[in-house]
């Protein structure tokens, strides 16, 4: 395996209860936002200013919908470093965390009760999730300590290639099970 190879994998969160609730509150705010502006401008006797309400509402919709609903999770592995990022609306990208695979304490499947108990015993202070849903079929976790010494866990959907790379960089901590991809 080439040490400088790069592997990327992206997932879109499923439309679960939390996402539906987020969409509901955003749509409600899209209705209330222009109404509030119209009432305020009418009360202060600036009815001509209502023209700007359309522009402000469109800008509000575009920025908030991408930020809260149109999100994709991506993790990439480059030279033994896992980078987790959120991609908003296929336009902007925010790196959430980076960790070295060789510093991982354990990399194991979430659906294995024994391994899951090890995650619970570790009691991570910070949990980063790149799962499409909490019960994702190929869910894995990686526990590690960040630069400040905080106990962290990274939850991700594993592929066969991801597990090979993890096994290459940290064979003693990697537990491999059968995955779909």
VENQUIBEL-V904662 format. One record per residue. RES is the residue in one letter. PHI is phi as a letter, one per 20 degrees, with the letter a starting at -180 (none if undefined). BURIAL is 1 if it has 9 or more other C-alpha atoms within 8 Angstrom, else 0. Layout:
BEGIN
RES:PHI:BURIAL
RES:PHI:BURIAL
END
This chain:
BEGIN
X:none:0
X:f:0
X:f:0
X:d:0
X:f:0
X:c:0
X:c:1
X:c:0
X:b:0
X:c:0
X:c:1
X:d:0
X:f:1
X:f:0
X:f:0
X:e:0
X:f:0
X:f:0
X:f:1
X:f:1
X:f:0
X:f:1
X:f:1
X:g:0
X:f:0
X:f:1
X:f:0
X:f:0
X:f:0
X:f:1
X:e:0
X:f:0
X:g:1
X:f:1
X:f:0
X:f:0
X:f:1
X:f:1
X:f:0
X:f:0
X:f:1
X:f:1
X:f:0
X:e:0
X:m:0
X:c:1
X:f:0
X:f:0
X:f:0
X:f:1
X:g:0
X:f:0
X:f:1
X:f:1
X:f:0
X:f:0
X:f:1
X:f:0
X:f:0
X:f:1
X:f:1
X:f:0
X:f:0
X:f:1
X:f:1
X:f:1
X:f:1
X:d:0
X:d:1
X:e:1
X:d:1
X:c:1
X:d:1
X:c:1
X:c:1
X:c:1
X:c:1
X:c:1
X:l:0
X:n:1
X:d:1
X:e:1
X:d:1
X:d:1
X:c:1
X:d:1
X:d:1
X:d:1
X:l:1
X:l:0
X:c:0
X:d:0
X:c:1
X:c:0
X:f:1
X:e:0
X:b:0
X:c:1
X:b:1
X:e:1
X:f:1
X:f:0
X:e:1
X:f:1
X:e:0
X:b:1
X:c:1
X:b:1
X:f:1
X:f:1
X:e:1
X:e:0
X:f:0
X:f:0
X:f:1
X:f:1
X:f:0
X:f:0
X:f:1
X:f:0
X:f:0
X:f:0
X:l:0
X:f:1
X:f:0
X:c:0
X:c:1
X:d:1
X:d:0
X:d:1
X:e:1
X:f:1
X:b:0
X:f:0
X:d:0
X:g:1
X:f:0
X:d:1
X:f:1
X:c:1
X:c:1
X:c:1
X:d:1
X:a:1
X:d:1
X:e:1
X:f:0
X:e:0
X:n:0
X:f:1
X:f:1
X:c:1
X:c:1
X:d:1
X:e:1
X:b:1
X:e:1
X:e:1
X:d:1
X:f:1
X:f:0
X:g:1
X:f:1
X:f:0
X:f:1
X:f:1
X:f:1
X:f:0
X:e:1
X:b:1
X:f:0
X:f:0
X:d:1
X:e:1
X:d:0
X:d:0
X:c:0
X:f:0
X:c:0
X:f:0
X:d:0
END
